[in-house]
Amino acid sequence: MAVPKRKMSRSNTRHRRAQWKASPPDLVPITIDGQRHLVPRNLVRAYQRGLLTPTD
């Protein structure tokens, strides 16, 4: 694991952290009870099994 040799300034730390950005989940269309819903890809199985109910 990389270990810093010197203390990083608060300005540099915050500048580095500010570069991180969340990306929106990719939505995929699924059909439940004849209605088309857009749901996140990782939750498709849960919707198909009835564990989650879509709220569109």
Biopython code that builds the backbone (N, CA, C, O; Angstrom):
import numpy as np
from Bio.PDB.StructureBuilder import StructureBuilder

atoms = [
    (1, "MET", "N", (0.837, -1.172, 0.000)),
    (1, "MET", "CA", (0.000, 0.000, 0.000)),
    (1, "MET", "C", (0.889, 1.244, 0.000)),
    (1, "MET", "O", (1.911, 1.298, 0.684)),
    (2, "ALA", "N", (0.477, 2.233, -0.778)),
    (2, "ALA", "CA", (1.267, 3.450, -0.865)),
    (2, "ALA", "C", (1.115, 4.275, 0.414)),
    (2, "ALA", "O", (0.010, 4.472, 0.920)),
    (3, "VAL", "N", (2.245, 4.747, 0.918)),
    (3, "VAL", "CA", (2.253, 5.567, 2.125)),
    (3, "VAL", "C", (2.879, 6.906, 1.781)),
    (3, "VAL", "O", (3.991, 6.943, 1.253)),
    (4, "PRO", "N", (2.188, 8.019, 2.070)),
    (4, "PRO", "CA", (2.759, 9.316, 1.716)),
    (4, "PRO", "C", (4.018, 9.628, 2.524)),
    (4, "PRO", "O", (4.119, 9.304, 3.707)),
    (5, "LYS", "N", (4.972, 10.264, 1.848)),
    (5, "LYS", "CA", (6.228, 10.609, 2.516)),
    (5, "LYS", "C", (6.079, 11.900, 3.320)),
    (5, "LYS", "O", (6.744, 12.096, 4.337)),
    (6, "ARG", "N", (5.189, 12.778, 2.840)),
    (6, "ARG", "CA", (4.987, 14.046, 3.518)),
    (6, "ARG", "C", (3.493, 14.303, 3.697)),
    (6, "ARG", "O", (2.652, 13.708, 3.023)),
    (7, "LYS", "N", (3.191, 15.208, 4.628)),
    (7, "LYS", "CA", (1.802, 15.565, 4.872)),
    (7, "LYS", "C", (1.244, 16.322, 3.672)),
    (7, "LYS", "O", (1.898, 17.214, 3.131)),
    (8, "MET", "N", (0.033, 15.959, 3.262)),
    (8, "MET", "CA", (-0.610, 16.647, 2.150)),
    (8, "MET", "C", (-1.427, 17.813, 2.697)),
    (8, "MET", "O", (-2.139, 17.664, 3.690)),
    (9, "SER", "N", (-1.327, 18.957, 2.059)),
    (9, "SER", "CA", (-2.025, 20.145, 2.548)),
    (9, "SER", "C", (-3.539, 19.961, 2.445)),
    (9, "SER", "O", (-4.026, 19.154, 1.653)),
    (10, "ARG", "N", (-4.256, 20.701, 3.236)),
    (10, "ARG", "CA", (-5.712, 20.627, 3.222)),
    (10, "ARG", "C", (-6.252, 21.034, 1.854)),
    (10, "ARG", "O", (-7.214, 20.443, 1.364)),
    (11, "SER", "N", (-5.642, 22.031, 1.244)),
    (11, "SER", "CA", (-6.071, 22.495, -0.072)),
    (11, "SER", "C", (-5.928, 21.384, -1.115)),
    (11, "SER", "O", (-6.841, 21.147, -1.906)),
    (12, "ASN", "N", (-4.788, 20.712, -1.109)),
    (12, "ASN", "CA", (-4.565, 19.632, -2.076)),
    (12, "ASN", "C", (-5.501, 18.459, -1.826)),
    (12, "ASN", "O", (-5.997, 17.841, -2.768)),
    (13, "THR", "N", (-5.737, 18.159, -0.568)),
    (13, "THR", "CA", (-6.631, 17.053, -0.244)),
    (13, "THR", "C", (-8.034, 17.331, -0.755)),
    (13, "THR", "O", (-8.657, 16.471, -1.378)),
    (14, "ARG", "N", (-8.526, 18.523, -0.493)),
    (14, "ARG", "CA", (-9.883, 18.862, -0.927)),
    (14, "ARG", "C", (-9.983, 18.960, -2.437)),
    (14, "ARG", "O", (-11.016, 18.620, -3.014)),
    (15, "HIS", "N", (-8.930, 19.418, -3.076)),
    (15, "HIS", "CA", (-8.927, 19.496, -4.534)),
    (15, "HIS", "C", (-9.001, 18.092, -5.137)),
    (15, "HIS", "O", (-9.708, 17.871, -6.121)),
    (16, "ARG", "N", (-8.280, 17.161, -4.551)),
    (16, "ARG", "CA", (-8.285, 15.786, -5.043)),
    (16, "ARG", "C", (-9.660, 15.153, -4.843)),
    (16, "ARG", "O", (-10.171, 14.477, -5.736)),
    (17, "ARG", "N", (-10.249, 15.371, -3.683)),
    (17, "ARG", "CA", (-11.547, 14.764, -3.389)),
    (17, "ARG", "C", (-12.658, 15.357, -4.249)),
    (17, "ARG", "O", (-13.658, 14.691, -4.519)),
    (18, "ALA", "N", (-12.491, 16.589, -4.674)),
    (18, "ALA", "CA", (-13.521, 17.262, -5.461)),
    (18, "ALA", "C", (-13.638, 16.684, -6.874)),
    (18, "ALA", "O", (-14.622, 16.952, -7.564)),
    (19, "GLN", "N", (-12.660, 15.903, -7.311)),
    (19, "GLN", "CA", (-12.680, 15.347, -8.660)),
    (19, "GLN", "C", (-13.617, 14.156, -8.782)),
    (19, "GLN", "O", (-14.006, 13.786, -9.891)),
    (20, "TRP", "N", (-13.988, 13.542, -7.644)),
    (20, "TRP", "CA", (-14.848, 12.364, -7.681)),
    (20, "TRP", "C", (-16.274, 12.772, -7.986)),
    (20, "TRP", "O", (-16.799, 13.700, -7.372)),
    (21, "LYS", "N", (-16.903, 12.093, -8.923)),
    (21, "LYS", "CA", (-18.283, 12.396, -9.260)),
    (21, "LYS", "C", (-19.059, 11.090, -9.375)),
    (21, "LYS", "O", (-18.575, 10.119, -9.957)),
    (22, "ALA", "N", (-20.245, 11.074, -8.827)),
    (22, "ALA", "CA", (-21.099, 9.898, -8.928)),
    (22, "ALA", "C", (-21.724, 9.860, -10.316)),
    (22, "ALA", "O", (-22.093, 10.898, -10.864)),
    (23, "SER", "N", (-21.840, 8.684, -10.872)),
    (23, "SER", "CA", (-22.483, 8.542, -12.177)),
    (23, "SER", "C", (-23.885, 7.971, -11.962)),
    (23, "SER", "O", (-24.084, 7.116, -11.098)),
    (24, "PRO", "N", (-24.845, 8.439, -12.739)),
    (24, "PRO", "CA", (-26.211, 7.939, -12.563)),
    (24, "PRO", "C", (-26.297, 6.468, -12.966)),
    (24, "PRO", "O", (-25.586, 6.042, -13.876)),
    (25, "PRO", "N", (-27.153, 5.684, -12.307)),
    (25, "PRO", "CA", (-27.270, 4.266, -12.652)),
    (25, "PRO", "C", (-27.885, 4.116, -14.034)),
    (25, "PRO", "O", (-28.767, 4.884, -14.416)),
    (26, "ASP", "N", (-27.412, 3.118, -14.785)),
    (26, "ASP", "CA", (-27.995, 2.889, -16.104)),
    (26, "ASP", "C", (-29.322, 2.165, -15.915)),
    (26, "ASP", "O", (-29.395, 1.128, -15.256)),
    (27, "LEU", "N", (-30.369, 2.735, -16.507)),
    (27, "LEU", "CA", (-31.718, 2.192, -16.373)),
    (27, "LEU", "C", (-32.032, 1.302, -17.562)),
    (27, "LEU", "O", (-31.737, 1.649, -18.706)),
    (28, "VAL", "N", (-32.629, 0.157, -17.286)),
    (28, "VAL", "CA", (-33.009, -0.776, -18.344)),
    (28, "VAL", "C", (-34.524, -0.964, -18.297)),
    (28, "VAL", "O", (-35.118, -0.969, -17.219)),
    (29, "PRO", "N", (-35.145, -1.118, -19.463)),
    (29, "PRO", "CA", (-36.600, -1.307, -19.484)),
    (29, "PRO", "C", (-36.967, -2.751, -19.146)),
    (29, "PRO", "O", (-36.361, -3.686, -19.669)),
    (30, "ILE", "N", (-37.961, -2.934, -18.270)),
    (30, "ILE", "CA", (-38.514, -4.260, -18.003)),
    (30, "ILE", "C", (-40.029, -4.132, -18.033)),
    (30, "ILE", "O", (-40.577, -3.052, -17.812)),
    (31, "THR", "N", (-40.693, -5.239, -18.306)),
    (31, "THR", "CA", (-42.146, -5.246, -18.365)),
    (31, "THR", "C", (-42.687, -6.044, -17.185)),
    (31, "THR", "O", (-42.370, -7.223, -17.021)),
    (32, "ILE", "N", (-43.505, -5.391, -16.368)),
    (32, "ILE", "CA", (-44.129, -6.035, -15.216)),
    (32, "ILE", "C", (-45.629, -5.821, -15.325)),
    (32, "ILE", "O", (-46.095, -4.683, -15.372)),
    (33, "ASP", "N", (-46.384, -6.910, -15.365)),
    (33, "ASP", "CA", (-47.841, -6.859, -15.483)),
    (33, "ASP", "C", (-48.278, -6.039, -16.687)),
    (33, "ASP", "O", (-49.252, -5.290, -16.612)),
    (34, "GLY", "N", (-47.565, -6.179, -17.792)),
    (34, "GLY", "CA", (-47.927, -5.492, -19.020)),
    (34, "GLY", "C", (-47.523, -4.035, -19.080)),
    (34, "GLY", "O", (-47.823, -3.359, -20.064)),
    (35, "GLN", "N", (-46.846, -3.525, -18.048)),
    (35, "GLN", "CA", (-46.406, -2.134, -18.048)),
    (35, "GLN", "C", (-44.892, -2.081, -18.114)),
    (35, "GLN", "O", (-44.194, -2.885, -17.496)),
    (36, "ARG", "N", (-44.396, -1.109, -18.882)),
    (36, "ARG", "CA", (-42.947, -0.955, -19.063)),
    (36, "ARG", "C", (-42.406, -0.006, -18.001)),
    (36, "ARG", "O", (-42.934, 1.090, -17.812)),
    (37, "HIS", "N", (-41.358, -0.429, -17.313)),
    (37, "HIS", "CA", (-40.727, 0.385, -16.287)),
    (37, "HIS", "C", (-39.237, 0.462, -16.553)),
    (37, "HIS", "O", (-38.647, -0.475, -17.092)),
    (38, "LEU", "N", (-38.627, 1.573, -16.178)),
    (38, "LEU", "CA", (-37.181, 1.730, -16.247)),
    (38, "LEU", "C", (-36.625, 1.552, -14.839)),
    (38, "LEU", "O", (-36.967, 2.305, -13.927)),
    (39, "VAL", "N", (-35.766, 0.552, -14.671)),
    (39, "VAL", "CA", (-35.210, 0.257, -13.352)),
    (39, "VAL", "C", (-33.695, 0.100, -13.475)),
    (39, "VAL", "O", (-33.196, -0.216, -14.555)),
    (40, "PRO", "N", (-32.959, 0.314, -12.385)),
    (40, "PRO", "CA", (-31.515, 0.099, -12.416)),
    (40, "PRO", "C", (-31.188, -1.364, -12.739)),
    (40, "PRO", "O", (-31.895, -2.279, -12.318)),
    (41, "ARG", "N", (-30.121, -1.558, -13.480)),
    (41, "ARG", "CA", (-29.757, -2.898, -13.951)),
    (41, "ARG", "C", (-29.558, -3.883, -12.800)),
    (41, "ARG", "O", (-29.942, -5.047, -12.911)),
    (42, "ASN", "N", (-28.960, -3.425, -11.694)),
    (42, "ASN", "CA", (-28.669, -4.364, -10.619)),
    (42, "ASN", "C", (-29.916, -4.745, -9.817)),
    (42, "ASN", "O", (-29.845, -5.643, -8.979)),
    (43, "LEU", "N", (-31.059, -4.084, -10.051)),
    (43, "LEU", "CA", (-32.277, -4.403, -9.324)),
    (43, "LEU", "C", (-33.326, -5.113, -10.170)),
    (43, "LEU", "O", (-34.444, -5.333, -9.704)),
    (44, "VAL", "N", (-32.983, -5.475, -11.408)),
    (44, "VAL", "CA", (-33.962, -6.103, -12.309)),
    (44, "VAL", "C", (-34.510, -7.384, -11.706)),
    (44, "VAL", "O", (-35.720, -7.605, -11.722)),
    (45, "ARG", "N", (-33.638, -8.229, -11.173)),
    (45, "ARG", "CA", (-34.082, -9.505, -10.596)),
    (45, "ARG", "C", (-35.065, -9.295, -9.455)),
    (45, "ARG", "O", (-36.053, -10.021, -9.351)),
    (46, "ALA", "N", (-34.810, -8.314, -8.601)),
    (46, "ALA", "CA", (-35.686, -8.048, -7.461)),
    (46, "ALA", "C", (-37.076, -7.619, -7.933)),
    (46, "ALA", "O", (-38.082, -8.020, -7.347)),
    (47, "TYR", "N", (-37.135, -6.804, -8.989)),
    (47, "TYR", "CA", (-38.429, -6.381, -9.516)),
    (47, "TYR", "C", (-39.160, -7.561, -10.145)),
    (47, "TYR", "O", (-40.372, -7.697, -9.977)),
    (48, "GLN", "N", (-38.438, -8.413, -10.866)),
    (48, "GLN", "CA", (-39.068, -9.555, -11.520)),
    (48, "GLN", "C", (-39.613, -10.553, -10.511)),
    (48, "GLN", "O", (-40.641, -11.182, -10.761)),
    (49, "ARG", "N", (-38.952, -10.707, -9.390)),
    (49, "ARG", "CA", (-39.396, -11.662, -8.364)),
    (49, "ARG", "C", (-40.466, -11.070, -7.450)),
    (49, "ARG", "O", (-41.054, -11.788, -6.641)),
    (50, "GLY", "N", (-40.722, -9.773, -7.573)),
    (50, "GLY", "CA", (-41.751, -9.150, -6.763)),
    (50, "GLY", "C", (-41.271, -8.644, -5.421)),
    (50, "GLY", "O", (-42.082, -8.271, -4.573)),
    (51, "LEU", "N", (-39.971, -8.624, -5.216)),
    (51, "LEU", "CA", (-39.425, -8.129, -3.950)),
    (51, "LEU", "C", (-39.544, -6.609, -3.853)),
    (51, "LEU", "O", (-39.671, -6.055, -2.761)),
    (52, "LEU", "N", (-39.501, -5.942, -5.006)),
    (52, "LEU", "CA", (-39.651, -4.492, -5.069)),
    (52, "LEU", "C", (-40.813, -4.167, -5.994)),
    (52, "LEU", "O", (-41.081, -4.899, -6.947)),
    (53, "THR", "N", (-41.497, -3.072, -5.711)),
    (53, "THR", "CA", (-42.587, -2.653, -6.585)),
    (53, "THR", "C", (-42.203, -1.339, -7.242)),
    (53, "THR", "O", (-41.821, -0.396, -6.550)),
    (54, "PRO", "N", (-42.296, -1.256, -8.560)),
    (54, "PRO", "CA", (-41.920, -0.019, -9.258)),
    (54, "PRO", "C", (-42.916, 1.093, -8.953)),
    (54, "PRO", "O", (-44.121, 0.856, -8.868)),
    (55, "THR", "N", (-42.403, 2.297, -8.790)),
    (55, "THR", "CA", (-43.242, 3.465, -8.538)),
    (55, "THR", "C", (-43.025, 4.476, -9.640)),
    (55, "THR", "O", (-42.291, 5.447, -9.455)),
    (56, "ASP", "N", (-43.644, 4.266, -10.768)),
    (56, "ASP", "CA", (-43.528, 5.185, -11.906)),
    (56, "ASP", "C", (-44.780, 6.009, -12.040)),
    (56, "ASP", "O", (-44.877, 6.843, -12.940)),
]
sb = StructureBuilder()
sb.init_structure("model")
sb.init_model(0)
sb.init_chain("A")
sb.init_seg("    ")
for serial, (resi, resn, name, xyz) in enumerate(atoms, 1):
    if name == "N":
        sb.init_residue(resn, " ", resi, " ")
    sb.init_atom(name, np.array(xyz, "f"), 0.0, 1.0, " ", f" {name:<3s}", serial, name[0])
structure = sb.get_structure()
